[in-house]
Amino acid sequence: MLEGWPSGRRRTTGNRVGCKSPRGFESHPFRHFFPLAVLGACALLIIAFAPAQYFGRQQDDLLYFLGARSLLSGSYCLLTSPGCPPLTMINPGWPMILAPLAALSENPALFAAFSAIILAACPIALWAWLRRRSDETTALLAAGIFASCPLVLAQSGVVMSEAPYLLVLLALLAAVESGRPAAAGSLAAVLLLLRTAGLSALPALLIGPLRDRRWRALALTAVPPATSYGLWSAWSWSKIGAVDKAQLVVTTYGANHWHKFLGVLTSNTQYYLSEWGGCFLPPGQAAGPLALALGAVLAATAAWGLARALHRRADDPAAWVLLGACAMHAVWGWQYERYMIPLLPLLLWAMSTALERYARPALAVLLGLQLTMQTLPRLGKQSPWAEPELHETYAWLAARPRPALMSSALFARDGWLSGLPSLPLPEEPDAAAFAADLKAWRVGFVMHADGLDIGLHDDPTSSLRQHVERSGSYLSDERLFKKVYENARERTSVYEPR
């Protein structure tokens, strides 16, 4: 759990459980008003927490913003770096959606407001999808749990791609479940352009047509995502000779580090179980063994529901999407609580499938715990990430004479918040070559921050972690670098190449 935060007509499917509404509800005069009121409250709750973080905190949010702006000029590159290098590190789907906003304004507040609205639409989309598989009350309770989840609220107003990804994913599931392969294929194409994580959802699209030998449906489903991601990968390869997300797998495991698989699996499992379990506990216990234990119970319930769903229907698309997502995040070397956002609706569905007639009381208890322990006590209070953690260091850099060029591990974020153009740290095997590169690039300042959160599994053999730590050791060589600023409170230092 992150510090300071709790971190139209229904169609029956083979997985539907507990389909009857509460006695008397269908004839109640407020039967239509009540769901609207609950869903409106869910949306307003999410918007009330915006902006949950300062703009640029996650760096990727800044990259999406800059990507949208660069698209308007007919390119797709990092505007804040000299030479405008290609933005191969982020998929272009979300910047494409944001581009019309960039045509209206360059104010990040507009993008934050739009992102909050997109996230606020997610519990409504969850309700619309889940009520086709379950009953109205269960769907509303699940929407309430999602909307009040501290992991969700911590991303309100943040310009990240998880919220639009979830909306497209739920629409994709609805298309597959209603037997519309052309729509499913088109949505899958959009999904992959939003996040490469959409690859984990492809088996859910393909297993049904493959199993039933429906070749036309298979083509309609498979060709659009293969085309969209193939074009994106080809563009990336033409610019850097690689596909960025594939490079990240190499960063985690490399050619000779597949033995790390078990360690990554263990660490990720503990992390995500603790994050989920901590949502229903007081802040003081949200990161301890009780959170891990509660998360394990919730996950076991979801696993039982997943098994029941697959027993009823072997090609259940929601089950296969959940399986694929869990498998992916189990071995992915990066850990972020925001990765849970697209998983929550599927986990809540799996739990309700396991619990059947006990789903409503169980979800009601979880909703009550989450609201009272985490959400309501923080409503109306200032976000712990209202301003940059390194704001004093950024202010010092911003006051340096222009022109100035800086370099750091999170160079895009640090440069933007300092008001300086920026470049990444060179990747060199020794300090002399490292310093030579910085001089050749005309870098004036190199910023180093201790305890940097780069979302990596705690693995000392990670090539990215080693690069960051090695760069910090190079900067301590007084023959090559001069320390010009130090902030003990923020644990930062700034150096000039000699």
The 8 nearest C-alpha neighbors of each residue, nearest first, counted from 0:
[[1, 6, 274, 286, 285, 5, 277, 2],
 [2, 0, 6, 4, 3, 5, 336, 274],
 [3, 1, 4, 0, 6, 5, 383, 282],
 [2, 4, 383, 1, 6, 5, 282, 382],
 [5, 6, 3, 2, 1, 149, 153, 0],
 [6, 4, 149, 373, 278, 0, 282, 1],
 [5, 4, 1, 0, 149, 150, 153, 2],
 [8, 9, 127, 10, 131, 130, 128, 126],
 [7, 9, 10, 131, 130, 11, 127, 128],
 [8, 10, 131, 7, 11, 130, 132, 127],
 [9, 11, 131, 12, 8, 132, 177, 130],
 [10, 12, 15, 131, 9, 132, 13, 14],
 [13, 11, 14, 15, 132, 10, 131, 176],
 [12, 14, 15, 311, 312, 11, 132, 308],
 [15, 13, 12, 308, 132, 16, 311, 312],
 [14, 16, 132, 133, 12, 13, 11, 18],
 [17, 15, 18, 133, 355, 14, 352, 132],
 [16, 18, 356, 19, 355, 134, 133, 15],
 [17, 19, 134, 16, 133, 20, 15, 135],
 [20, 18, 17, 134, 21, 22, 135, 16],
 [19, 21, 134, 22, 24, 18, 135, 25],
 [20, 22, 24, 23, 19, 136, 25, 135],
 [23, 21, 24, 20, 25, 19, 26, 27],
 [22, 24, 26, 25, 27, 21, 20, 30],
 [23, 25, 27, 26, 21, 22, 30, 20],
 [26, 24, 27, 23, 30, 20, 22, 21],
 [27, 25, 24, 23, 28, 30, 29, 22],
 [26, 28, 24, 30, 29, 25, 23, 31],
 [27, 29, 30, 26, 31, 25, 32, 24],
 [30, 28, 32, 31, 27, 33, 24, 26],
 [29, 31, 27, 28, 32, 33, 24, 25],
 [32, 30, 29, 33, 34, 35, 28, 27],
 [31, 33, 29, 35, 30, 34, 36, 28],
 [32, 34, 36, 35, 31, 30, 29, 37],
 [35, 33, 37, 36, 32, 38, 31, 139],
 [36, 34, 38, 32, 33, 37, 39, 31],
 [35, 37, 39, 33, 34, 38, 32, 40],
 [38, 36, 40, 34, 39, 35, 33, 41],
 [39, 37, 41, 35, 40, 36, 34, 123],
 [38, 40, 36, 42, 41, 37, 35, 43],
 [39, 41, 43, 37, 38, 42, 44, 36],
 [42, 40, 38, 44, 146, 39, 43, 143],
 [41, 43, 119, 39, 45, 44, 40, 38],
 [44, 42, 46, 40, 45, 41, 47, 39],
 [45, 43, 47, 41, 42, 46, 40, 48],
 [44, 46, 42, 47, 43, 48, 119, 152],
 [45, 47, 43, 49, 48, 44, 115, 42],
 [48, 46, 44, 45, 49, 43, 379, 378],
 [47, 49, 46, 45, 51, 50, 155, 152],
 [50, 48, 156, 51, 155, 46, 47, 115],
 [49, 51, 156, 52, 155, 48, 157, 111],
 [50, 52, 49, 153, 155, 382, 48, 154],
 [53, 51, 384, 50, 385, 54, 157, 56],
 [52, 54, 385, 386, 56, 384, 55, 387],
 [53, 55, 56, 52, 61, 157, 107, 60],
 [54, 56, 61, 58, 57, 412, 60, 53],
 [57, 55, 58, 54, 53, 52, 412, 387],
 [56, 58, 59, 55, 60, 61, 412, 54],
 [59, 57, 55, 412, 61, 60, 56, 62],
 [60, 58, 62, 61, 57, 63, 159, 55],
 [61, 59, 158, 159, 63, 58, 62, 55],
 [60, 62, 55, 64, 58, 59, 63, 65],
 [61, 63, 59, 65, 64, 60, 66, 58],
 [64, 62, 66, 60, 94, 61, 65, 59],
 [63, 65, 61, 67, 62, 66, 60, 68],
 [66, 64, 62, 68, 67, 63, 69, 61],
 [65, 67, 63, 69, 64, 68, 94, 62],
 [68, 66, 94, 98, 64, 70, 65, 69],
 [67, 69, 65, 66, 70, 101, 71, 98],
 [68, 70, 66, 71, 75, 72, 67, 74],
 [71, 69, 73, 74, 67, 72, 75, 68],
 [70, 72, 69, 73, 68, 98, 67, 102],
 [71, 73, 70, 69, 74, 68, 75, 67],
 [72, 74, 70, 71, 69, 75, 68, 76],
 [75, 73, 70, 69, 72, 76, 71, 85],
 [76, 74, 69, 70, 86, 66, 85, 73],
 [75, 77, 85, 86, 84, 83, 78, 74],
 [78, 76, 83, 84, 79, 86, 80, 85],
 [77, 79, 83, 80, 76, 65, 69, 81],
 [78, 80, 420, 77, 421, 81, 83, 411],
 [79, 81, 421, 83, 420, 78, 77, 422],
 [82, 80, 83, 79, 420, 421, 84, 422],
 [81, 83, 84, 80, 78, 77, 79, 76],
 [82, 84, 77, 78, 76, 80, 81, 85],
 [85, 83, 76, 77, 82, 86, 80, 81],
 [86, 84, 76, 87, 75, 77, 83, 238],
 [87, 85, 76, 88, 77, 75, 89, 84],
 [86, 88, 235, 85, 89, 243, 90, 242],
 [87, 89, 86, 243, 90, 244, 242, 85],
 [90, 88, 87, 86, 91, 63, 62, 59],
 [91, 89, 192, 92, 193, 194, 88, 87],
 [90, 92, 94, 93, 192, 95, 89, 193],
 [93, 91, 193, 192, 95, 94, 90, 96],
 [92, 94, 96, 95, 193, 91, 160, 97],
 [95, 93, 67, 97, 63, 91, 96, 66],
 [96, 94, 98, 92, 93, 97, 91, 67],
 [97, 95, 93, 94, 98, 92, 99, 67],
 [96, 98, 94, 100, 95, 67, 99, 93],
 [97, 99, 67, 101, 95, 100, 96, 94],
 [100, 98, 102, 101, 97, 103, 96, 95],
 [101, 99, 103, 102, 98, 97, 104, 110],
 [100, 102, 98, 104, 103, 99, 68, 105],
 [103, 101, 99, 100, 104, 98, 71, 68],
 [102, 104, 100, 101, 99, 105, 98, 106],
 [105, 103, 101, 106, 102, 100, 109, 107],
 [104, 106, 101, 107, 103, 102, 68, 100],
 [105, 107, 108, 104, 109, 110, 101, 103],
 [108, 106, 110, 109, 111, 105, 54, 64],
 [109, 107, 111, 106, 110, 112, 54, 113],
 [108, 110, 112, 107, 111, 106, 113, 104],
 [109, 111, 113, 107, 108, 112, 114, 158],
 [110, 112, 156, 108, 114, 109, 113, 157],
 [111, 113, 115, 109, 114, 110, 156, 108],
 [112, 114, 110, 116, 115, 111, 109, 117],
 [113, 115, 117, 111, 156, 116, 112, 158],
 [114, 116, 156, 155, 112, 118, 113, 117],
 [117, 115, 119, 113, 114, 118, 120, 112],
 [118, 116, 114, 120, 119, 115, 162, 113],
 [117, 119, 162, 115, 121, 120, 116, 114],
 [120, 118, 42, 116, 117, 121, 45, 115],
 [121, 119, 117, 118, 123, 122, 124, 116],
 [120, 122, 124, 118, 123, 119, 125, 166],
 [123, 121, 142, 125, 124, 120, 146, 126],
 [124, 122, 126, 121, 120, 125, 38, 127],
 [123, 125, 121, 127, 122, 126, 128, 120],
 [126, 124, 122, 128, 123, 127, 129, 121],
 [125, 127, 138, 123, 129, 124, 128, 142],
 [128, 126, 124, 125, 130, 129, 123, 131],
 [127, 129, 125, 126, 130, 131, 124, 173],
 [128, 130, 126, 132, 131, 138, 127, 125],
 [129, 131, 133, 138, 132, 134, 135, 128],
 [132, 130, 9, 129, 10, 128, 133, 11],
 [133, 131, 15, 129, 130, 12, 14, 11],
 [132, 134, 130, 15, 16, 18, 131, 129],
 [135, 133, 18, 130, 137, 136, 17, 20],
 [134, 136, 138, 130, 137, 139, 20, 133],
 [137, 135, 139, 138, 134, 140, 359, 20],
 [136, 138, 140, 139, 134, 359, 135, 141],
 [137, 139, 126, 141, 135, 130, 129, 136],
 [140, 138, 142, 136, 141, 137, 126, 143],
 [141, 139, 143, 137, 142, 138, 136, 144],
 [142, 140, 144, 138, 143, 139, 137, 145],
 [141, 143, 122, 139, 145, 140, 144, 126],
 [144, 142, 140, 146, 141, 145, 41, 147],
 [145, 143, 141, 366, 147, 142, 146, 148],
 [144, 146, 142, 148, 143, 147, 141, 122],
 [145, 147, 143, 41, 144, 148, 122, 142],
 [148, 146, 144, 145, 143, 374, 149, 370],
 [147, 149, 145, 151, 150, 146, 144, 152],
 [150, 148, 5, 152, 6, 151, 153, 147],
 [151, 149, 6, 153, 148, 152, 336, 337],
 [152, 150, 148, 149, 153, 154, 340, 155],
 [151, 153, 149, 155, 154, 150, 45, 48],
 [152, 154, 150, 151, 51, 155, 149, 6],
 [155, 153, 157, 152, 151, 51, 156, 150],
 [156, 154, 49, 115, 152, 51, 157, 153],
 [155, 157, 115, 111, 50, 49, 114, 112],
 [158, 156, 154, 155, 159, 111, 114, 52],
 [157, 159, 60, 114, 111, 156, 110, 160],
 [160, 158, 60, 157, 161, 59, 162, 63],
 [159, 161, 162, 163, 164, 93, 193, 158],
 [160, 162, 164, 163, 159, 165, 341, 340],
 [163, 161, 118, 165, 164, 160, 117, 166],
 [164, 162, 166, 165, 160, 161, 167, 117],
 [163, 165, 161, 167, 162, 166, 160, 168],
 [166, 164, 168, 341, 162, 163, 167, 161],
 [167, 165, 163, 169, 168, 164, 121, 170],
 [166, 168, 170, 164, 165, 169, 171, 163],
 [169, 167, 165, 171, 170, 166, 164, 172],
 [168, 170, 172, 171, 166, 167, 165, 173],
 [171, 169, 167, 173, 168, 172, 174, 166],
 [172, 170, 168, 174, 169, 183, 173, 186],
 [171, 173, 169, 175, 174, 170, 176, 168],
 [172, 174, 170, 176, 171, 175, 177, 169],
 [175, 173, 171, 179, 183, 177, 172, 176],
 [174, 176, 172, 178, 177, 173, 183, 179],
 [175, 177, 173, 174, 178, 172, 316, 179],
 [178, 176, 174, 175, 179, 173, 172, 10],
 [177, 179, 175, 176, 180, 174, 183, 173],
 [178, 180, 174, 182, 181, 177, 175, 183],
 [181, 179, 183, 220, 182, 216, 219, 184],
 [182, 180, 219, 184, 183, 179, 220, 185],
 [181, 183, 185, 184, 180, 179, 174, 186],
 [182, 184, 180, 186, 174, 171, 181, 185],
 [185, 183, 220, 187, 181, 223, 182, 186],
 [184, 186, 188, 182, 187, 183, 223, 181],
 [187, 185, 189, 183, 188, 184, 171, 190],
 [186, 188, 190, 184, 189, 224, 185, 183],
 [224, 187, 189, 185, 186, 223, 190, 191],
 [190, 188, 186, 192, 187, 191, 193, 185],
 [189, 191, 187, 193, 188, 192, 197, 186],
 [192, 190, 197, 194, 195, 193, 188, 189],
 [191, 193, 92, 189, 190, 90, 194, 91],
 [192, 194, 92, 190, 191, 93, 90, 164],
 [195, 193, 196, 191, 192, 197, 90, 190],
 [194, 196, 197, 191, 198, 192, 193, 90],
 [197, 195, 194, 198, 199, 191, 324, 200],
 [196, 198, 191, 195, 199, 200, 190, 194],
 [199, 197, 196, 200, 201, 195, 191, 202],
 [198, 200, 323, 197, 324, 201, 196, 327],
 [201, 199, 320, 197, 198, 203, 202, 323],
 [200, 202, 204, 203, 198, 199, 205, 197],
 [203, 201, 205, 204, 200, 206, 319, 199],
 [204, 202, 316, 319, 201, 320, 200, 205],
 [205, 203, 201, 202, 206, 220, 175, 207],
 [204, 206, 202, 207, 208, 203, 209, 217],
 [205, 207, 209, 202, 208, 203, 210, 204],
 [208, 206, 210, 209, 314, 205, 211, 204],
 [209, 207, 213, 211, 217, 210, 212, 205],
 [210, 208, 212, 206, 207, 211, 205, 213],
 [209, 211, 207, 208, 212, 206, 213, 314],
 [210, 212, 208, 213, 209, 207, 206, 214],
 [213, 211, 209, 208, 214, 210, 217, 207],
 [212, 214, 208, 216, 211, 215, 217, 209],
 [215, 213, 217, 216, 212, 218, 208, 209],
 [214, 216, 218, 217, 213, 219, 208, 220],
 [215, 217, 219, 214, 218, 213, 180, 220],
 [216, 218, 214, 220, 215, 208, 219, 221],
 [217, 219, 215, 221, 220, 216, 222, 214],
 [220, 218, 216, 181, 217, 180, 221, 184],
 [219, 221, 184, 217, 180, 218, 183, 181],
 [220, 222, 218, 219, 223, 217, 224, 184],
 [221, 223, 225, 218, 224, 226, 219, 220],
 [224, 222, 226, 188, 184, 225, 185, 221],
 [188, 225, 223, 227, 226, 187, 222, 221],
 [226, 224, 222, 228, 223, 227, 229, 221],
 [225, 227, 229, 223, 224, 228, 222, 230],
 [228, 226, 224, 230, 229, 188, 225, 223],
 [227, 229, 231, 230, 225, 226, 232, 224],
 [230, 228, 226, 232, 227, 231, 225, 233],
 [229, 231, 233, 227, 228, 232, 226, 234],
 [230, 232, 228, 234, 229, 233, 235, 227],
 [233, 231, 235, 229, 234, 230, 242, 228],
 [232, 234, 236, 230, 235, 231, 229, 237],
 [235, 233, 237, 231, 232, 236, 230, 238],
 [234, 236, 232, 238, 237, 233, 87, 242],
 [237, 235, 240, 241, 233, 238, 234, 239],
 [236, 238, 234, 235, 240, 239, 233, 241],
 [237, 239, 235, 236, 240, 234, 85, 87],
 [240, 238, 236, 241, 237, 235, 87, 242],
 [239, 241, 236, 237, 238, 235, 242, 233],
 [240, 242, 236, 239, 243, 235, 246, 245],
 [243, 241, 245, 235, 244, 236, 232, 246],
 [242, 244, 246, 245, 88, 241, 87, 247],
 [245, 243, 247, 246, 242, 248, 195, 88],
 [246, 244, 248, 247, 243, 242, 249, 241],
 [247, 245, 243, 249, 244, 248, 250, 242],
 [246, 248, 250, 244, 249, 245, 251, 243],
 [249, 247, 251, 245, 250, 246, 252, 244],
 [250, 248, 253, 246, 252, 247, 251, 245],
 [249, 251, 247, 248, 462, 253, 252, 246],
 [252, 250, 248, 249, 332, 461, 253, 247],
 [251, 253, 256, 249, 257, 250, 248, 254],
 [254, 252, 249, 256, 255, 250, 251, 248],
 [253, 255, 256, 252, 249, 257, 250, 251],
 [256, 254, 253, 257, 252, 258, 259, 249],
 [255, 257, 252, 258, 253, 259, 254, 251],
 [258, 256, 259, 252, 260, 255, 253, 254],
 [257, 259, 256, 260, 261, 255, 262, 252],
 [260, 258, 257, 262, 261, 256, 263, 252],
 [261, 259, 263, 258, 262, 257, 264, 330],
 [262, 260, 264, 263, 259, 265, 258, 330],
 [261, 263, 265, 259, 264, 260, 266, 258],
 [262, 264, 266, 260, 265, 261, 330, 267],
 [265, 263, 261, 329, 267, 330, 262, 266],
 [266, 264, 262, 268, 263, 267, 261, 269],
 [265, 267, 263, 269, 268, 264, 270, 262],
 [268, 266, 270, 264, 269, 265, 329, 263],
 [269, 267, 265, 270, 266, 271, 272, 264],
 [268, 270, 266, 272, 267, 271, 273, 265],
 [269, 271, 267, 273, 268, 272, 266, 274],
 [270, 272, 274, 273, 268, 269, 267, 275],
 [273, 271, 294, 275, 269, 291, 274, 270],
 [272, 274, 291, 290, 276, 270, 271, 275],
 [275, 273, 0, 271, 277, 272, 276, 270],
 [276, 274, 272, 277, 273, 294, 278, 271],
 [275, 277, 294, 290, 293, 273, 278, 274],
 [278, 276, 285, 290, 280, 274, 279, 275],
 [277, 279, 276, 275, 5, 280, 369, 149],
 [280, 278, 369, 368, 277, 276, 372, 365],
 [281, 279, 277, 285, 372, 278, 284, 282],
 [280, 282, 372, 283, 284, 285, 373, 279],
 [283, 281, 285, 284, 5, 280, 373, 372],
 [282, 284, 281, 285, 286, 280, 287, 277],
 [285, 283, 287, 282, 281, 286, 280, 290],
 [284, 286, 277, 282, 290, 280, 283, 287],
 [287, 285, 0, 284, 290, 277, 273, 288],
 [288, 286, 284, 289, 290, 285, 291, 273],
 [287, 289, 291, 290, 292, 286, 273, 284],
 [290, 288, 292, 291, 287, 293, 284, 285],
 [291, 289, 276, 277, 273, 293, 288, 292],
 [290, 292, 273, 288, 294, 289, 272, 293],
 [291, 293, 289, 295, 294, 290, 288, 296],
 [294, 292, 276, 296, 290, 295, 291, 289],
 [293, 295, 276, 272, 291, 297, 292, 296],
 [294, 296, 298, 292, 293, 297, 272, 299],
 [297, 295, 293, 299, 294, 298, 300, 292],
 [296, 298, 294, 300, 295, 299, 293, 301],
 [299, 297, 301, 295, 300, 296, 294, 302],
 [298, 300, 302, 296, 301, 297, 295, 303],
 [301, 299, 303, 297, 298, 302, 350, 296],
 [300, 302, 350, 349, 298, 304, 299, 303],
 [303, 301, 305, 299, 304, 300, 298, 306],
 [304, 302, 306, 300, 305, 301, 353, 299],
 [353, 305, 303, 349, 352, 301, 307, 302],
 [304, 306, 302, 308, 303, 307, 349, 318],
 [305, 307, 303, 309, 304, 308, 310, 302],
 [308, 306, 304, 310, 305, 309, 303, 311],
 [307, 309, 305, 311, 310, 306, 14, 304],
 [310, 308, 313, 312, 306, 311, 307, 315],
 [311, 309, 307, 308, 312, 313, 306, 305],
 [310, 312, 308, 309, 307, 313, 13, 14],
 [313, 311, 309, 315, 314, 310, 308, 13],
 [312, 314, 309, 315, 310, 311, 308, 207],
 [313, 315, 207, 312, 316, 206, 309, 203],
 [314, 316, 312, 318, 317, 313, 309, 319],
 [317, 315, 203, 319, 318, 314, 320, 172],
 [316, 318, 320, 319, 315, 321, 172, 345],
 [319, 317, 321, 316, 315, 320, 305, 322],
 [318, 320, 203, 322, 316, 321, 317, 323],
 [321, 319, 200, 317, 323, 322, 318, 203],
 [320, 322, 324, 318, 319, 323, 325, 345],
 [323, 321, 319, 325, 320, 324, 326, 318],
 [322, 324, 199, 320, 326, 321, 325, 319],
 [323, 325, 327, 321, 326, 199, 322, 320],
 [326, 324, 328, 322, 327, 323, 329, 321],
 [327, 325, 329, 323, 324, 328, 322, 330],
 [328, 326, 324, 329, 325, 330, 331, 323],
 [327, 329, 331, 325, 330, 326, 324, 267],
 [328, 330, 264, 326, 327, 267, 331, 325],
 [329, 331, 264, 328, 327, 263, 332, 260],
 [332, 330, 328, 333, 329, 327, 248, 263],
 [331, 333, 456, 251, 455, 330, 263, 334],
 [332, 334, 455, 454, 331, 456, 335, 453],
 [335, 333, 454, 455, 456, 332, 336, 267],
 [336, 334, 337, 338, 454, 333, 339, 455],
 [335, 337, 338, 339, 150, 334, 274, 271],
 [338, 336, 339, 335, 340, 150, 151, 154],
 [337, 339, 336, 340, 335, 341, 161, 342],
 [338, 340, 342, 337, 336, 341, 343, 150],
 [339, 341, 342, 343, 338, 337, 151, 161],
 [342, 340, 165, 339, 343, 161, 338, 344],
 [341, 343, 339, 340, 345, 344, 346, 321],
 [342, 344, 346, 345, 340, 341, 347, 339],
 [345, 343, 347, 346, 342, 348, 125, 341],
 [346, 344, 348, 347, 343, 342, 349, 321],
 [345, 347, 343, 349, 348, 344, 301, 342],
 [346, 348, 350, 344, 345, 349, 343, 351],
 [347, 349, 345, 351, 346, 350, 344, 352],
 [350, 348, 304, 301, 352, 346, 347, 305],
 [349, 351, 301, 347, 353, 352, 348, 300],
 [350, 352, 358, 354, 348, 353, 349, 355],
 [353, 351, 304, 349, 350, 355, 354, 348],
 [304, 354, 352, 350, 351, 303, 355, 349],
 [353, 355, 358, 357, 351, 352, 356, 350],
 [356, 354, 358, 352, 357, 353, 351, 16],
 [357, 355, 358, 17, 354, 359, 16, 351],
 [356, 358, 354, 355, 359, 360, 361, 351],
 [359, 357, 354, 351, 361, 355, 356, 360],
 [358, 360, 362, 361, 137, 357, 363, 356],
 [361, 359, 363, 362, 358, 357, 364, 356],
 [362, 360, 358, 364, 363, 359, 357, 365],
 [361, 363, 365, 359, 364, 360, 358, 366],
 [362, 364, 360, 366, 361, 365, 359, 367],
 [365, 363, 367, 361, 362, 366, 368, 360],
 [366, 364, 362, 368, 367, 363, 369, 361],
 [365, 367, 363, 369, 144, 364, 368, 362],
 [366, 368, 364, 370, 365, 369, 371, 363],
 [369, 367, 365, 279, 371, 366, 370, 372],
 [370, 368, 279, 366, 372, 373, 367, 371],
 [369, 371, 374, 367, 375, 368, 373, 372],
 [370, 372, 368, 369, 375, 373, 367, 374],
 [373, 371, 281, 369, 368, 280, 370, 279],
 [372, 374, 369, 5, 370, 371, 376, 375],
 [373, 375, 370, 377, 376, 147, 369, 378],
 [374, 376, 378, 377, 370, 371, 373, 372],
 [377, 375, 374, 378, 373, 371, 372, 370],
 [378, 376, 375, 380, 374, 379, 373, 381],
 [377, 379, 375, 380, 376, 374, 48, 47],
 [378, 380, 377, 381, 48, 47, 376, 375],
 [381, 379, 377, 378, 382, 376, 48, 383],
 [382, 380, 383, 379, 385, 377, 384, 51],
 [381, 383, 385, 384, 51, 380, 52, 50],
 [382, 384, 385, 3, 381, 4, 52, 386],
 [385, 383, 52, 382, 386, 53, 387, 51],
 [384, 386, 382, 53, 52, 383, 381, 387],
 [385, 387, 384, 53, 388, 390, 52, 383],
 [388, 386, 390, 389, 53, 384, 385, 56],
 [387, 389, 390, 386, 489, 384, 391, 56],
 [390, 388, 387, 392, 391, 489, 393, 491],
 [389, 391, 393, 387, 392, 388, 394, 386],
 [392, 390, 394, 393, 389, 395, 489, 486],
 [391, 393, 395, 394, 389, 390, 396, 486],
 [392, 394, 417, 390, 396, 391, 395, 397],
 [393, 395, 397, 391, 392, 396, 390, 398],
 [396, 394, 392, 398, 393, 397, 391, 399],
 [397, 395, 393, 398, 399, 394, 417, 392],
 [396, 398, 417, 394, 395, 399, 418, 393],
 [397, 399, 395, 396, 394, 400, 417, 393],
 [400, 398, 396, 397, 401, 395, 403, 402],
 [401, 399, 402, 398, 403, 397, 396, 419],
 [402, 400, 403, 399, 419, 404, 398, 397],
 [401, 403, 400, 404, 419, 399, 420, 443],
 [402, 404, 401, 443, 419, 405, 400, 420],
 [403, 405, 442, 420, 443, 421, 419, 444],
 [406, 404, 444, 421, 442, 445, 443, 422],
 [405, 407, 445, 422, 421, 423, 410, 424],
 [408, 406, 410, 446, 409, 424, 423, 445],
 [407, 409, 410, 424, 423, 467, 406, 447],
 [410, 408, 407, 412, 411, 413, 58, 423],
 [409, 411, 407, 413, 423, 408, 412, 414],
 [412, 410, 414, 413, 409, 415, 421, 58],
 [413, 411, 58, 415, 414, 410, 55, 409],
 [414, 412, 410, 416, 415, 411, 417, 409],
 [413, 415, 419, 417, 421, 411, 412, 416],
 [414, 416, 418, 412, 417, 413, 411, 419],
 [417, 415, 413, 418, 414, 412, 393, 55],
 [418, 416, 393, 397, 414, 415, 419, 396],
 [417, 419, 415, 416, 397, 414, 420, 396],
 [420, 418, 414, 417, 404, 421, 415, 403],
 [421, 419, 79, 404, 80, 414, 405, 81],
 [422, 420, 405, 414, 80, 406, 404, 410],
 [421, 423, 406, 410, 80, 405, 424, 407],
 [424, 422, 410, 406, 407, 408, 425, 421],
 [423, 425, 407, 406, 408, 426, 422, 470],
 [426, 424, 433, 427, 423, 436, 437, 470],
 [425, 427, 424, 466, 428, 433, 470, 423],
 [426, 428, 433, 429, 432, 425, 430, 436],
 [427, 429, 426, 430, 432, 433, 469, 431],
 [430, 428, 431, 432, 427, 433, 473, 469],
 [429, 431, 473, 433, 432, 434, 428, 427],
 [432, 430, 434, 433, 429, 435, 479, 473],
 [433, 431, 435, 434, 430, 429, 427, 436],
 [432, 434, 430, 427, 431, 436, 435, 425],
 [435, 433, 437, 431, 436, 432, 430, 438],
 [436, 434, 432, 438, 437, 433, 431, 439],
 [437, 435, 439, 433, 438, 434, 440, 432],
 [436, 438, 440, 434, 442, 439, 435, 441],
 [439, 437, 441, 435, 440, 436, 442, 434],
 [440, 438, 436, 441, 437, 435, 442, 434],
 [439, 441, 437, 438, 442, 436, 435, 422],
 [442, 440, 438, 439, 437, 443, 404, 436],
 [443, 441, 404, 437, 440, 405, 444, 438],
 [442, 444, 404, 405, 495, 403, 441, 496],
 [445, 443, 405, 495, 494, 442, 406, 493],
 [444, 446, 406, 494, 493, 405, 407, 495],
 [447, 445, 493, 407, 492, 406, 444, 494],
 [446, 448, 492, 491, 493, 407, 471, 445],
 [449, 447, 491, 490, 451, 492, 450, 446],
 [450, 448, 451, 490, 491, 447, 489, 471],
 [451, 449, 452, 448, 490, 453, 491, 489],
 [450, 452, 449, 448, 453, 408, 454, 409],
 [453, 451, 454, 450, 455, 449, 57, 448],
 [452, 454, 455, 451, 333, 464, 409, 334],
 [455, 453, 334, 333, 452, 335, 456, 332],
 [456, 454, 333, 453, 332, 334, 457, 458],
 [455, 457, 332, 458, 333, 334, 263, 454],
 [458, 456, 455, 459, 266, 263, 461, 454],
 [457, 459, 460, 456, 461, 455, 464, 263],
 [458, 460, 461, 457, 464, 465, 462, 456],
 [459, 461, 458, 462, 465, 464, 251, 256],
 [462, 460, 464, 463, 459, 458, 251, 465],
 [461, 463, 465, 250, 464, 466, 460, 251],
 [464, 462, 466, 465, 461, 250, 467, 251],
 [465, 463, 461, 467, 466, 462, 468, 459],
 [464, 466, 462, 468, 463, 467, 469, 461],
 [465, 467, 463, 469, 464, 468, 462, 470],
 [466, 468, 464, 470, 465, 469, 463, 471],
 [469, 467, 465, 471, 470, 466, 464, 472],
 [470, 468, 466, 472, 471, 467, 465, 473],
 [471, 469, 473, 467, 472, 468, 466, 474],
 [472, 470, 468, 474, 469, 473, 467, 447],
 [471, 473, 469, 474, 475, 470, 468, 476],
 [474, 472, 430, 470, 475, 471, 476, 469],
 [473, 475, 471, 472, 476, 480, 470, 494],
 [474, 476, 472, 473, 477, 471, 480, 482],
 [477, 475, 474, 478, 479, 473, 480, 472],
 [478, 476, 480, 479, 475, 481, 474, 482],
 [479, 477, 476, 480, 497, 481, 475, 496],
 [478, 480, 497, 477, 476, 496, 434, 481],
 [481, 479, 496, 477, 497, 495, 474, 478],
 [480, 482, 495, 494, 477, 483, 496, 497],
 [483, 481, 494, 484, 493, 495, 480, 492],
 [482, 484, 494, 493, 481, 495, 485, 492],
 [485, 483, 493, 492, 482, 486, 494, 491],
 [484, 486, 492, 491, 487, 493, 483, 482],
 [487, 485, 491, 489, 488, 490, 492, 484],
 [486, 488, 490, 489, 485, 491, 492, 449],
 [489, 487, 490, 486, 491, 389, 485, 391],
 [488, 490, 491, 486, 487, 389, 388, 392],
 [491, 489, 487, 488, 449, 486, 448, 492],
 [490, 492, 448, 486, 489, 447, 485, 449],
 [493, 491, 485, 447, 484, 446, 486, 448],
 [492, 494, 446, 484, 445, 483, 482, 447],
 [495, 493, 482, 445, 481, 483, 444, 480],
 [494, 496, 444, 481, 480, 443, 497, 445],
 [495, 497, 480, 479, 481, 434, 494, 443],
 [496, 480, 479, 495, 481, 478, 434, 438]]
